Amino acid sequence: MGQNNNEQAQTLILGGTLQVDSTGNHPGGVTAATGFQAGAAEAEIKYKLKKDIALIYSTVPAAAAGVFTTNRVKAAPLLVTMPRVAGGRAQAIVVNSGNANACNGDEGVQDAVTMAAAAAAALEVPEELVLVASTGVIGQKMPMDRVLAGILKAAGRISPVGGAQAAEAIMTTDTFTKEAARQIEVNGKVVTIGGMAKGAGMIHPNMATMLCFITTDAAIAAADLDKALRHAADQSFNMITIDRDTSTNDMVVVLANGLAGNTEITSEEPAFITFQEALTGVCTSLAVAIARDGEGATRLIQVEVRHAPTIADARLAARAVAGSNLVKAAIFGRDANWGRIICAAGYSGANFDPGLVDIFLGDEQVTKNGCSLEFSEERALEFLNGDSVSITLDLKSGEAGAVAWGCDLTYDYVRINGDYRT
C-alpha cells in the first residue's frame, strides 16, 4: 500500500526536482535522497501475513542523530541503537513491526544485536553501523527464526524505489502509510530530505509510540545534525498527542550521507537554518499524519495558541487542549463546548489571564475575554463537521505562539485497544 494509494498520506515538496503526481504526492519517502535504498518483507511476525520487516540502507556511511523515548522502560532495540547513534555514524536500519521486543531481558537485547548482525551481513556493512528498531506488542519473545529469514528476504528486495514498501512494513494499527519529502538548495547544490513514520496510538509529547526514519543526502556533521533534529522534533513530534501515553520503543533517527555534494553545513552559517527549517517541515508533515491517523479517529484537531507570554506557556496550553479527553470527546460529538477548552488551558500550567482569553472554532468566535458569547451554533457545527477542526486560543498576554495537533476520541479507540493483542 504505497502512498499514492491513499489520499490521506501526507507529503510536502518544496522546490527542487522531485517528480510528483497531480495531488503533490511523492512515493520516495526514505529513498528520495541520493544514495538511499529500502526493502521490505513478510516475516509472519504479525498475526496476519503482512510486510513486517523493513531495511533502510545508505550506499556510504552516514552521519547519524536520534531522539528517543523518555519512558524509563526502554525496549531492547533502543538499548542497542542509542549508543550506536551516540557514535555519530550509521549506514543501515533494520525495523520490525508486530513485536516490540520490550521487557524481554538479556535475551531481548541479544535478539536485537542478532538482528543488526544479520542485516549487516546481508547488506555487507559493518555491524556497528546498523541501527535496530521494533514496534508492536510488549512482553512477547521475538520469533527469531522468522525475523532472520525476513531480514534476508528484505535485503534481497533492497531498491532505490523501496521506500513505500518499507513504510508499509513498519505499520501496526496505522491505517495508511506516512511519508514525506522536501528539497532545498544548499550552497548551490540540491539537497533532499525524505522520511517515513508509523504511529496511531500511545502518542504524546516527549516521544510517543512512533517510529520515524529520515534520510538526507546533505553533508552535515553529526553534532549539527543532532541540533537540527532536536529542534525539528520539538516543533513537531513533541506537539502531537492522541491518548496521553508514551511507550517503550519510540525513536526518530536521521541519517545524512553527504552525497548531494554540498559544502558541509555547519550551525554557524545561514544554510543551517535553511536545512533545519526543511527538516522541521518533513517532521511536521509526518507528525500531523500521525495525529490524523489516531486510533479510531474521525477528525484531526489543530490547536493554535496566540499571544502567550512565552513559547513555553503557548506550548503548554496548546498541548493540554489537544490532549484533553473531554475536548476530544466533544469534537467527536460535534459539540461546541468551549468550556472544556478554556478549562484545559487553565490546568496546563501556562501563565495567562483567564479574563482576556478569546476562543475560536474555525473562524467562529465562541468566547470573548474568558466569558460566554452569543455565537452561531450552526456555524460552529459546520466547522466541527469537517475532517479537520481548528481551535484557536488568543491569550492576549504576550507575543508567543504554538501549534499542537491531536484527534477526536471515539468508540473505536476503545474497541481497537480492548483487543490489541488479538
C-alpha positions in Angstrom: 0.0 0.0 0.0 2.1 2.9 -1.3 1.4 6.5 -0.5 -0.2 7.2 -3.9 -2.9 4.7 -3.0 -4.2 6.7 0.0 -5.4 10.3 -0.3 -4.7 10.9 3.4 -1.0 10.3 3.1 0.9 13.4 4.0 3.7 14.6 1.7 5.3 18.0 1.4 7.5 19.0 -1.5 9.3 22.4 -1.7 11.3 23.4 -4.8 13.8 21.1 -6.3 13.1 18.4 -9.0 11.2 15.7 -7.3 8.6 14.2 -9.6 5.1 14.4 -8.1 1.6 13.4 -9.2 -1.4 15.7 -9.5 -2.0 15.6 -5.7 1.6 16.6 -4.9 2.4 13.1 -3.6 5.9 11.7 -4.0 6.5 8.0 -3.4 10.1 8.3 -2.4 10.0 8.7 1.3 13.2 7.4 2.8 14.6 6.7 -0.6 14.0 10.2 -2.0 17.6 11.3 -1.2 20.6 10.2 -3.3 22.2 7.0 -2.2 19.4 5.6 0.0 17.6 2.3 -0.7 15.0 0.3 1.2 13.4 -3.1 1.1 10.6 -4.9 3.0 9.4 -8.4 3.5 6.8 -10.6 5.2 8.2 -12.5 8.1 5.0 -13.6 9.7 5.7 -11.7 12.9 2.2 -10.2 12.7 -0.9 -12.3 13.1 -1.8 -11.7 9.5 0.6 -12.2 6.6 1.7 -8.6 6.0 5.0 -6.9 5.5 6.7 -6.6 8.9 10.4 -6.3 8.2 12.0 -3.2 6.7 15.6 -2.3 5.8 16.9 1.2 5.1 20.4 1.4 3.6 22.8 4.1 2.6 25.4 3.2 -0.1 28.0 5.0 2.0 28.3 5.5 5.8 26.3 8.5 7.1 26.2 10.9 9.9 23.6 9.9 12.4 21.4 11.6 15.1 18.4 10.5 17.0 15.9 11.3 19.8 14.3 8.6 21.9 11.5 7.8 24.3 11.7 9.4 27.7 10.0 6.3 29.2 12.2 4.7 31.9 11.2 1.3 30.4 13.1 1.1 27.1 12.9 -1.8 24.7 15.9 -3.8 23.7 16.3 -2.2 20.3 16.8 1.2 21.9 19.5 -0.2 24.3 21.4 -1.3 21.1 20.6 1.7 19.0 21.1 4.6 21.4 24.9 4.1 21.9 25.4 3.5 18.2 23.7 6.8 17.4 25.8 8.5 20.0 28.8 7.4 18.0 27.5 9.7 15.2 27.7 7.2 12.3 25.4 4.6 10.8 24.7 3.0 7.4 21.6 0.9 7.8 18.5 0.4 9.9 16.6 -2.8 10.4 13.0 -2.5 11.6 10.3 -5.0 12.5 6.6 -4.5 13.4 4.3 -6.8 15.3 6.6 -7.4 18.3 8.1 -4.6 20.4 11.0 -6.8 21.8 10.4 -4.9 25.1 10.7 -6.4 28.6 12.5 -9.5 27.3 15.6 -9.0 29.5 19.0 -10.0 28.2 17.5 -12.3 25.6 15.8 -9.4 24.0 19.0 -7.4 23.8 20.8 -10.3 22.2 17.9 -10.7 19.7 18.3 -7.0 18.8 22.1 -7.5 18.4 21.4 -10.5 16.2 19.0 -8.6 14.0 21.7 -5.9 13.5 24.3 -8.6 12.7 22.0 -10.3 10.2 21.3 -7.0 8.4 25.0 -6.1 8.4 25.9 -9.4 6.8 23.1 -9.2 4.2 24.0 -5.6 3.2 27.7 -6.1 3.6 28.2 -3.2 6.1 29.9 -3.0 9.5 27.7 -4.4 12.2 28.3 -1.3 14.5 26.8 0.9 11.7 23.4 -0.9 11.8 20.6 0.5 13.9 17.6 -1.6 15.2 14.0 -0.6 15.8 10.9 -2.6 16.7 7.2 -1.9 17.3 4.3 -4.0 18.4 3.2 -5.9 21.5 5.3 -5.6 24.6 6.5 -8.6 26.5 6.5 -11.3 23.8 9.5 -13.2 22.7 10.9 -12.4 19.3 10.3 -15.2 16.7 13.9 -15.0 15.6 13.8 -17.8 13.0 11.1 -15.9 11.1 12.7 -12.5 11.8 16.1 -13.5 10.4 14.5 -15.1 7.3 12.6 -11.9 6.8 15.7 -9.8 7.0 17.4 -11.9 4.3 14.2 -11.6 2.1 14.1 -7.8 2.6 17.8 -7.4 1.8 17.1 -9.2 -1.5 14.4 -6.6 -2.3 16.5 -3.6 -1.4 15.9 -0.9 -4.0 16.1 2.9 -4.6 12.3 2.8 -5.0 11.6 0.6 -2.0 10.6 3.4 0.4 6.8 2.9 0.1 7.1 -0.8 0.8 9.3 -0.1 3.9 6.7 2.5 5.1 4.1 -0.2 4.9 6.2 -2.7 6.8 6.5 -0.6 9.9 2.8 -0.1 10.4 0.9 -1.5 13.3 -2.6 -0.1 13.9 -1.9 2.6 11.3 -4.5 2.9 8.5 -2.2 4.5 6.0 1.5 4.9 5.3 3.2 8.1 6.3 5.9 9.5 4.0 7.3 13.0 3.3 10.0 14.6 1.2 11.4 18.1 0.6 14.2 19.6 -1.5 16.2 22.7 -0.8 19.2 24.4 -2.3 22.3 24.5 -0.1 25.4 26.3 -1.4 24.4 25.8 -5.0 23.5 22.1 -4.6 20.1 20.5 -4.4 19.7 18.7 -1.0 16.8 16.2 -0.5 15.3 15.2 2.9 12.9 12.3 3.0 11.3 10.2 5.7 8.7 7.8 6.8 6.9 7.2 10.2 4.4 5.0 11.9 2.1 5.7 14.8 -1.5 5.8 15.6 -1.8 5.1 19.3 0.2 5.7 22.5 1.1 9.1 21.2 2.0 12.0 23.5 4.7 14.7 23.6 8.3 13.9 24.6 8.3 10.9 22.3 5.4 8.7 21.8 4.7 5.2 20.3 6.1 6.1 17.0 9.0 5.3 14.8 10.4 7.8 12.3 13.3 7.4 10.0 14.6 10.4 8.0 17.3 10.3 5.3 19.1 13.1 3.6 21.9 13.5 1.1 23.1 16.7 2.8 26.7 16.9 4.0 26.4 17.9 7.7 28.4 16.8 10.8 26.6 14.6 13.3 26.6 17.2 16.1 24.9 19.8 13.8 22.5 17.1 12.5 21.6 16.4 16.1 21.0 20.0 16.8 18.7 20.4 13.8 16.8 17.2 14.6 16.1 18.2 18.2 14.7 21.5 17.1 12.6 19.7 14.4 11.3 17.1 16.9 10.4 19.7 19.4 8.3 21.6 16.9 6.6 18.5 15.5 6.6 15.2 17.2 6.6 16.8 20.7 3.5 18.8 19.7 1.2 15.9 18.9 -1.0 13.8 21.3 -3.5 11.1 20.8 -4.1 9.4 24.1 -1.5 10.8 26.6 0.5 7.6 26.6 4.2 7.2 25.7 5.8 3.8 25.0 9.0 1.9 25.2 10.2 1.8 21.6 9.9 5.3 20.3 12.6 6.9 18.2 13.3 9.4 15.5 16.6 8.7 13.6 18.1 10.8 10.8 21.0 9.7 8.5 22.9 12.2 6.4 25.2 10.6 3.8 26.6 13.8 2.1 26.1 12.6 -1.5 24.4 15.8 -2.5 27.9 17.2 -2.8 27.2 20.4 -0.9 29.8 22.1 1.2 29.3 20.7 4.8 26.6 22.5 6.6 27.6 24.0 10.0 25.4 25.6 12.6 27.3 28.9 12.2 26.0 29.6 8.7 22.7 30.6 7.1 22.5 27.3 5.3 21.9 25.5 8.6 18.7 27.5 9.2 17.5 26.5 5.7 18.3 22.9 6.4 16.7 23.0 9.8 13.5 24.5 8.5 13.2 21.9 5.8 13.9 19.1 8.3 11.2 20.6 10.5 8.8 20.7 7.6 9.3 17.0 6.9 8.9 16.1 10.6 5.8 18.3 10.9 4.2 16.6 7.8 4.8 13.2 9.4 3.7 14.3 12.8 0.4 15.7 11.5 -0.2 12.4 9.6 0.3 10.5 12.8 -2.3 12.7 14.6 -4.7 12.4 11.7 -4.4 8.6 11.9 -5.1 8.3 15.6 -6.7 5.0 16.6 -10.3 5.2 15.8 -10.1 8.9 14.9 -12.5 10.7 12.6 -11.1 14.2 12.8 -7.7 15.9 13.1 -7.6 18.6 15.7 -5.3 21.6 15.4 -4.9 23.8 18.4 -3.2 27.2 17.9 -2.3 29.4 20.9 -1.6 33.0 20.1 -0.2 35.9 22.1 1.0 33.9 25.1 3.6 35.4 27.5 6.3 32.8 26.4 6.7 30.0 24.0 6.7 27.6 26.9 3.3 28.9 28.0 1.9 28.6 24.5 3.1 25.1 24.1 1.7 24.0 27.5 -1.7 25.4 26.7 -1.8 24.0 23.1 -0.8 20.5 24.2 -3.3 20.5 27.1 -6.2 21.4 24.9 -5.2 18.9 22.2 -4.8 16.2 24.7 -7.9 16.7 26.8 -10.2 13.7 26.7 -13.2 15.9 27.3 -12.2 18.2 24.4 -11.5 15.2 22.1 -14.9 13.7 23.0 -16.7 17.0 22.4 -15.1 17.2 18.9 -16.3 13.6 18.2 -19.8 14.6 19.3 -19.7 17.8 17.3 -20.4 19.8 20.5 -19.1 23.4 20.6 -18.3 23.1 24.3 -15.8 25.8 24.7 -15.8 25.5 28.5 -13.7 22.3 28.1 -11.2 24.2 26.0 -10.6 27.0 28.5 -10.6 24.5 31.4 -7.8 22.5 29.7 -5.7 25.7 29.1 -6.3 26.6 32.8 -4.8 23.4 34.2 -2.0 23.3 31.7 0.4 25.2 33.8 0.6 28.1 31.3 0.7 31.6 32.7 -2.2 33.8 31.3 -5.1 35.9 32.5 -8.3 33.9 32.1 -10.2 37.2 31.8 -8.6 38.0 28.5 -9.0 34.8 26.6 -10.8 34.6 23.2 -11.6 31.2 21.7 -12.5 30.4 18.1 -13.8 27.2 16.4 -12.7 27.7 12.9 -13.4 31.4 12.3 -16.4 31.4 14.6 -15.6 33.2 17.9 -17.2 31.3 20.8 -15.6 33.1 23.8 -14.6 36.7 24.4 -12.5 37.8 27.3 -13.0 34.5 29.0 -16.8 34.7 29.1 -19.7 33.4 27.1 -20.5 35.0 23.8 -23.6 34.6 21.7 -22.4 32.7 18.7 -23.9 30.7 15.9 -24.2 27.1 16.9 -25.0 26.3 13.3 -21.8 28.0 12.1 -19.7 26.2 14.8 -21.3 22.9 13.8 -20.1 23.5 10.2 -16.5 23.6 11.4 -17.0 20.6 13.7 -18.3 18.5 10.8 -15.1 18.9 8.9 -12.3 16.3 8.6 -10.1 18.8 10.4 -11.1 21.0 13.3 -9.2 24.2 14.1 -9.3 25.6 17.7 -7.6 28.9 18.4 -7.0 30.5 21.8 -5.9 34.1 21.9 -4.5 34.7 25.4 -3.8 38.3 24.7 -0.9 38.2 27.2 2.2 38.4 25.0 3.7 37.7 21.6 4.5 34.0 21.7 2.6 31.2 19.9 2.5 27.5 19.3 0.5 24.8 17.5 -0.4 21.3 18.7 -2.2 18.5 16.9 -4.4 15.7 18.1 -7.6 13.8 17.1 -11.0 13.1 18.4 -11.8 10.3 20.9 -14.2 7.8 19.5 -15.8 4.5 20.4 -13.4 2.8 18.1 -10.4 3.8 20.2 -11.7 1.6 23.0 -12.5 -1.3 20.5 -9.0 -1.2 19.0 -7.2 -1.1 22.3 -9.5 -3.5 24.0 -8.3 -6.4 21.8 -4.9 -5.1 20.6 -3.2 -8.4 21.2 -5.8 -10.5 19.4 
